[in-house]
Amino acid sequence: MRNRVAVTIGGKEYTMVAAEDEVYVRRCAELVNQQLQEVTRDGRLSQADAAVLAAMNVADLLLKEQEAAENLRRQVKENLEEANTLKLELSEAKREIFKLGSKK
């Protein structure tokens, strides 16, 4: 289902059509609007240049978050591999303890 959501970005109203819910669309618009306001603070940029810089800032945020997510995935994978190794070592130690106990 497509949702129609009216948002304001850079002082202009836009109607967005999206599969996502209204709250999500508004959050996206707010992020873009914040970035646009940030780059137009000094008032020296054209609307088009400001839009490009805002898009670059959003792309920068996206790529940094993707890198952080990938690092977390890698850490989780390494931790799971270490946990599996420790499980094997524990099983081996239990077998050794059992062998030693049964030799008495």
GULO-266009 format. One record per residue: residue in one letter; x, y negated, z negated of N, C-alpha, C in turn. Coordinates in Angstrom, 1 decimal, always signed. Layout:
BEGIN
+------+--------+---------+--------+---------+----------+--------+--------+---------+--------+
! resn ! n.east ! n.north !   n.up ! ca.east ! ca.north !  ca.up ! c.east ! c.north !   c.up !
+------+--------+---------+--------+---------+----------+--------+--------+---------+--------+
!    a !      X !       Y !      Z !       X !        Y !      Z !      X !       Y !      Z !
...
+------+--------+---------+--------+---------+----------+--------+--------+---------+--------+
END
This chain:
BEGIN
+------+--------+---------+--------+---------+----------+--------+--------+---------+--------+
! resn ! n.east ! n.north !   n.up ! ca.east ! ca.north !  ca.up ! c.east ! c.north !   c.up !
+------+--------+---------+--------+---------+----------+--------+--------+---------+--------+
!    m !   +0.8 !    +1.2 !   +0.0 !    +0.0 !     +0.0 !   +0.0 !   +0.9 !    -1.2 !   +0.0 !
!    r !   +0.5 !    -2.2 !   +0.8 !    +1.3 !     -3.5 !   +0.9 !   +0.7 !    -4.5 !   +0.0 !
!    n !   +1.5 !    -5.2 !   -0.7 !    +1.0 !     -6.3 !   -1.6 !   +1.5 !    -7.6 !   -1.0 !
!    r !   +0.6 !    -8.6 !   -1.1 !    +0.8 !     -9.9 !   -0.7 !   +1.1 !   -10.8 !   -1.9 !
!    v !   +2.2 !   -11.4 !   -2.0 !    +2.6 !    -12.2 !   -3.2 !   +3.1 !   -13.5 !   -2.7 !
!    a !   +2.5 !   -14.6 !   -3.3 !    +2.9 !    -16.0 !   -3.0 !   +4.0 !   -16.3 !   -4.0 !
!    v !   +5.2 !   -16.7 !   -3.5 !    +6.3 !    -17.1 !   -4.3 !   +6.8 !   -18.5 !   -3.9 !
!    t !   +7.5 !   -19.2 !   -4.8 !    +8.2 !    -20.4 !   -4.4 !   +9.7 !   -20.3 !   -4.5 !
!    i !  +10.4 !   -20.6 !   -3.4 !   +11.8 !    -20.5 !   -3.3 !  +12.3 !   -21.8 !   -2.7 !
!    g !  +13.2 !   -22.5 !   -3.4 !   +13.7 !    -23.7 !   -2.9 !  +12.6 !   -24.8 !   -2.7 !
!    g !  +11.6 !   -24.8 !   -3.5 !   +10.5 !    -25.8 !   -3.4 !   +9.5 !   -25.5 !   -2.3 !
!    k !   +9.7 !   -24.4 !   -1.5 !    +8.8 !    -24.0 !   -0.5 !   +8.0 !   -22.7 !   -0.9 !
!    e !   +6.8 !   -22.7 !   -0.5 !    +6.0 !    -21.5 !   -0.8 !   +6.0 !   -20.5 !   +0.3 !
!    y !   +6.2 !   -19.3 !   -0.1 !    +6.3 !    -18.2 !   +0.9 !   +5.3 !   -17.1 !   +0.5 !
!    t !   +4.7 !   -16.4 !   +1.4 !    +3.9 !    -15.2 !   +1.1 !   +4.7 !   -14.0 !   +1.5 !
!    m !   +5.0 !   -13.2 !   +0.5 !    +5.8 !    -12.0 !   +0.8 !   +4.9 !   -10.8 !   +0.9 !
!    v !   +5.1 !    -9.9 !   +1.8 !    +4.4 !     -8.7 !   +1.9 !   +5.3 !    -7.6 !   +1.6 !
!    a !   +5.0 !    -6.8 !   +0.6 !    +6.0 !     -5.8 !   +0.1 !   +5.2 !    -4.6 !   -0.4 !
!    a !   +5.9 !    -3.4 !   -0.4 !    +5.3 !     -2.2 !   -1.0 !   +5.5 !    -2.2 !   -2.5 !
!    e !   +6.4 !    -3.0 !   -3.0 !    +6.6 !     -3.1 !   -4.4 !   +5.6 !    -3.9 !   -5.1 !
!    d !   +5.5 !    -3.8 !   -6.4 !    +4.4 !     -4.6 !   -7.1 !   +4.8 !    -6.0 !   -7.2 !
!    e !   +3.8 !    -6.8 !   -7.6 !    +3.9 !     -8.3 !   -7.7 !   +5.0 !    -8.7 !   -8.7 !
!    v !   +5.2 !    -8.0 !   -9.8 !    +6.2 !     -8.4 !  -10.8 !   +7.6 !    -8.3 !  -10.2 !
!    y !   +7.8 !    -7.2 !   -9.5 !    +9.1 !     -7.0 !   -8.8 !   +9.4 !    -8.0 !   -7.8 !
!    v !   +8.4 !    -8.3 !   -7.0 !    +8.6 !     -9.3 !   -5.9 !   +8.9 !   -10.7 !   -6.5 !
!    r !   +8.2 !   -11.0 !   -7.6 !    +8.4 !    -12.3 !   -8.3 !   +9.8 !   -12.3 !   -8.9 !
!    r !  +10.3 !   -11.2 !   -9.4 !   +11.7 !    -11.2 !  -10.0 !  +12.7 !   -11.4 !   -8.9 !
!    c !  +12.5 !   -10.8 !   -7.8 !   +13.4 !    -11.0 !   -6.6 !  +13.4 !   -12.5 !   -6.2 !
!    a !  +12.2 !   -13.0 !   -6.1 !   +12.1 !    -14.4 !   -5.7 !  +12.8 !   -15.4 !   -6.7 !
!    e !  +12.6 !   -15.1 !   -7.9 !   +13.3 !    -15.9 !   -9.0 !  +14.8 !   -15.8 !   -8.9 !
!    l !  +15.3 !   -14.6 !   -8.7 !   +16.7 !    -14.5 !   -8.5 !  +17.3 !   -15.3 !   -7.3 !
!    v !  +16.6 !   -15.2 !   -6.2 !   +17.0 !    -16.0 !   -5.0 !  +16.8 !   -17.5 !   -5.3 !
!    n !  +15.8 !   -17.9 !   -6.0 !   +15.5 !    -19.3 !   -6.3 !  +16.6 !   -19.8 !   -7.2 !
!    q !  +17.0 !   -19.0 !   -8.2 !   +18.1 !    -19.4 !   -9.1 !  +19.4 !   -19.6 !   -8.4 !
!    q !  +19.7 !   -18.7 !   -7.5 !   +20.9 !    -18.8 !   -6.7 !  +20.9 !   -20.0 !   -5.8 !
!    l !  +19.8 !   -20.3 !   -5.2 !   +19.6 !    -21.4 !   -4.4 !  +19.8 !   -22.7 !   -5.2 !
!    q !  +19.2 !   -22.8 !   -6.3 !   +19.3 !    -24.0 !   -7.2 !  +20.8 !   -24.2 !   -7.6 !
!    e !  +21.5 !   -23.1 !   -7.9 !   +22.9 !    -23.1 !   -8.3 !  +23.7 !   -23.7 !   -7.2 !
!    v !  +23.6 !   -23.3 !   -6.0 !   +24.4 !    -23.8 !   -4.9 !  +24.0 !   -25.2 !   -4.4 !
!    t !  +22.8 !   -25.6 !   -4.7 !   +22.4 !    -26.9 !   -4.3 !  +22.5 !   -28.0 !   -5.4 !
!    r !  +23.1 !   -27.7 !   -6.5 !   +23.2 !    -28.6 !   -7.6 !  +23.8 !   -30.0 !   -7.2 !
!    d !  +24.8 !   -29.9 !   -6.4 !   +25.4 !    -31.2 !   -6.1 !  +24.8 !   -31.9 !   -4.9 !
!    g !  +23.8 !   -31.2 !   -4.2 !   +23.1 !    -31.9 !   -3.2 !  +23.8 !   -32.1 !   -1.9 !
!    r !  +24.9 !   -31.5 !   -1.7 !   +25.7 !    -31.8 !   -0.5 !  +25.5 !   -30.8 !   +0.7 !
!    l !  +24.8 !   -29.7 !   +0.4 !   +24.6 !    -28.7 !   +1.4 !  +23.3 !   -28.8 !   +2.1 !
!    s !  +23.3 !   -28.4 !   +3.4 !   +22.0 !    -28.3 !   +4.1 !  +21.3 !   -27.1 !   +3.5 !
!    q !  +20.0 !   -27.1 !   +3.8 !   +19.2 !    -25.9 !   +3.3 !  +19.7 !   -24.6 !   +3.9 !
!    a !  +20.1 !   -24.6 !   +5.2 !   +20.6 !    -23.4 !   +5.8 !  +21.9 !   -23.0 !   +5.1 !
!    d !  +22.8 !   -23.9 !   +4.9 !   +24.1 !    -23.6 !   +4.2 !  +23.9 !   -23.1 !   +2.8 !
!    a !  +22.9 !   -23.7 !   +2.1 !   +22.6 !    -23.3 !   +0.8 !  +22.1 !   -21.9 !   +0.8 !
!    a !  +21.2 !   -21.6 !   +1.7 !   +20.6 !    -20.3 !   +1.8 !  +21.7 !   -19.2 !   +2.1 !
!    v !  +22.7 !   -19.5 !   +2.9 !   +23.8 !    -18.6 !   +3.2 !  +24.6 !   -18.4 !   +1.9 !
!    l !  +24.9 !   -19.5 !   +1.2 !   +25.7 !    -19.3 !   +0.0 !  +24.9 !   -18.5 !   -1.1 !
!    a !  +23.6 !   -18.8 !   -1.2 !   +22.8 !    -18.1 !   -2.2 !  +22.8 !   -16.6 !   -1.8 !
!    a !  +22.7 !   -16.3 !   -0.5 !   +22.7 !    -14.9 !   +0.0 !  +24.0 !   -14.2 !   -0.4 !
!    m !  +25.1 !   -15.0 !   -0.2 !   +26.4 !    -14.4 !   -0.5 !  +26.5 !   -14.1 !   -2.0 !
!    n !  +26.0 !   -15.0 !   -2.9 !   +26.0 !    -14.8 !   -4.3 !  +25.2 !   -13.5 !   -4.7 !
!    v !  +24.0 !   -13.4 !   -4.0 !   +23.2 !    -12.2 !   -4.3 !  +23.9 !   -10.9 !   -3.8 !
!    a !  +24.5 !   -11.0 !   -2.7 !   +25.3 !     -9.9 !   -2.1 !  +26.4 !    -9.5 !   -3.1 !
!    d !  +27.1 !   -10.5 !   -3.6 !   +28.2 !    -10.3 !   -4.6 !  +27.7 !    -9.6 !   -5.8 !
!    l !  +26.5 !   -10.1 !   -6.3 !   +25.9 !     -9.4 !   -7.5 !  +25.6 !    -7.9 !   -7.2 !
!    l !  +25.0 !    -7.7 !   -6.0 !   +24.6 !     -6.4 !   -5.6 !  +25.8 !    -5.4 !   -5.5 !
!    l !  +26.9 !    -5.9 !   -4.9 !   +28.1 !     -5.0 !   -4.7 !  +28.8 !    -4.7 !   -6.0 !
!    k !  +28.8 !    -5.7 !   -6.9 !   +29.4 !     -5.5 !   -8.2 !  +28.6 !    -4.5 !   -9.0 !
!    e !  +27.3 !    -4.6 !   -8.9 !   +26.4 !     -3.7 !   -9.7 !  +26.5 !    -2.3 !   -9.1 !
!    q !  +26.6 !    -2.2 !   -7.7 !   +26.8 !     -0.9 !   -7.1 !  +28.1 !    -0.2 !   -7.5 !
!    e !  +29.2 !    -1.0 !   -7.6 !   +30.5 !     -0.5 !   -8.1 !  +30.4 !    -0.1 !   -9.5 !
!    a !  +29.8 !    -0.9 !  -10.4 !   +29.6 !     -0.5 !  -11.8 !  +28.8 !    +0.8 !  -11.9 !
!    a !  +27.8 !    +1.0 !  -11.1 !   +27.0 !     +2.2 !  -11.1 !  +27.8 !    +3.4 !  -10.7 !
!    e !  +28.6 !    +3.2 !   -9.6 !   +29.5 !     +4.3 !   -9.2 !  +30.5 !    +4.7 !  -10.2 !
!    n !  +31.1 !    +3.7 !  -10.9 !   +32.0 !     +4.0 !  -12.0 !  +31.3 !    +4.8 !  -13.1 !
!    l !  +30.1 !    +4.4 !  -13.4 !   +29.4 !     +5.2 !  -14.5 !  +29.1 !    +6.6 !  -14.0 !
!    r !  +28.7 !    +6.8 !  -12.7 !   +28.5 !     +8.1 !  -12.2 !  +29.8 !    +8.9 !  -12.3 !
!    r !  +30.9 !    +8.3 !  -11.9 !   +32.2 !     +9.0 !  -12.0 !  +32.5 !    +9.4 !  -13.4 !
!    q !  +32.3 !    +8.5 !  -14.4 !   +32.6 !     +8.8 !  -15.8 !  +31.7 !    +9.9 !  -16.3 !
!    v !  +30.4 !    +9.9 !  -15.9 !   +29.5 !    +11.0 !  -16.3 !  +29.9 !   +12.3 !  -15.8 !
!    k !  +30.3 !   +12.3 !  -14.5 !   +30.8 !    +13.6 !  -13.9 !  +32.0 !   +14.1 !  -14.6 !
!    e !  +33.0 !   +13.2 !  -14.9 !   +34.2 !    +13.6 !  -15.6 !  +33.9 !   +14.1 !  -17.0 !
!    n !  +32.9 !   +13.5 !  -17.7 !   +32.6 !    +13.9 !  -19.0 !  +31.9 !   +15.3 !  -19.0 !
!    l !  +31.0 !   +15.5 !  -17.9 !   +30.4 !    +16.8 !  -17.8 !  +31.4 !   +17.9 !  -17.5 !
!    e !  +32.4 !   +17.6 !  -16.6 !   +33.4 !    +18.6 !  -16.3 !  +34.2 !   +18.9 !  -17.6 !
!    e !  +34.6 !   +17.9 !  -18.4 !   +35.3 !    +18.1 !  -19.6 !  +34.5 !   +18.9 !  -20.6 !
!    a !  +33.2 !   +18.6 !  -20.7 !   +32.3 !    +19.4 !  -21.6 !  +32.3 !   +20.9 !  -21.2 !
!    n !  +32.2 !   +21.1 !  -19.9 !   +32.2 !    +22.5 !  -19.4 !  +33.5 !   +23.2 !  -19.7 !
!    t !  +34.6 !   +22.5 !  -19.6 !   +35.9 !    +23.1 !  -19.9 !  +36.0 !   +23.4 !  -21.4 !
!    l !  +35.5 !   +22.5 !  -22.2 !   +35.5 !    +22.7 !  -23.6 !  +34.6 !   +23.9 !  -24.0 !
!    k !  +33.5 !   +24.0 !  -23.3 !   +32.6 !    +25.2 !  -23.6 !  +33.3 !   +26.5 !  -23.3 !
!    l !  +34.0 !   +26.5 !  -22.2 !   +34.8 !    +27.7 !  -21.8 !  +35.9 !   +28.0 !  -22.8 !
!    e !  +36.6 !   +27.0 !  -23.3 !   +37.6 !    +27.2 !  -24.3 !  +37.0 !   +27.6 !  -25.6 !
!    l !  +35.8 !   +27.1 !  -26.0 !   +35.1 !    +27.5 !  -27.2 !  +34.7 !   +29.0 !  -27.1 !
!    s !  +34.2 !   +29.4 !  -25.9 !   +33.8 !    +30.8 !  -25.7 !  +35.0 !   +31.7 !  -25.9 !
!    e !  +36.1 !   +31.3 !  -25.3 !   +37.4 !    +32.1 !  -25.3 !  +37.9 !   +32.2 !  -26.8 !
!    a !  +37.8 !   +31.1 !  -27.5 !   +38.2 !    +31.1 !  -28.9 !  +37.3 !   +32.0 !  -29.7 !
!    k !  +36.0 !   +32.0 !  -29.5 !   +35.1 !    +32.9 !  -30.2 !  +35.4 !   +34.3 !  -29.9 !
!    r !  +35.8 !   +34.6 !  -28.7 !   +36.1 !    +36.0 !  -28.3 !  +37.4 !   +36.5 !  -29.1 !
!    e !  +38.4 !   +35.5 !  -29.1 !   +39.6 !    +35.8 !  -29.8 !  +39.4 !   +36.1 !  -31.3 !
!    i !  +38.5 !   +35.2 !  -31.9 !   +38.2 !    +35.4 !  -33.3 !  +37.5 !   +36.7 !  -33.5 !
!    f !  +36.6 !   +37.0 !  -32.6 !   +35.9 !    +38.3 !  -32.8 !  +36.9 !   +39.5 !  -32.7 !
!    k !  +37.8 !   +39.4 !  -31.7 !   +38.8 !    +40.5 !  -31.5 !  +39.7 !   +40.6 !  -32.8 !
!    l !  +40.1 !   +39.5 !  -33.3 !   +40.9 !    +39.5 !  -34.5 !  +40.2 !   +40.0 !  -35.7 !
!    g !  +38.9 !   +39.7 !  -35.8 !   +38.1 !    +40.1 !  -36.9 !  +37.8 !   +41.6 !  -36.9 !
!    s !  +37.7 !   +42.2 !  -35.7 !   +37.4 !    +43.6 !  -35.5 !  +38.6 !   +44.5 !  -35.7 !
!    k !  +39.8 !   +43.9 !  -35.7 !   +41.0 !    +44.7 !  -35.9 !  +41.3 !   +45.0 !  -37.3 !
!    k !  +40.6 !   +44.3 !  -38.3 !   +40.9 !    +44.5 !  -39.7 !  +40.6 !   +45.9 !  -40.2 !
+------+--------+---------+--------+---------+----------+--------+--------+---------+--------+
END
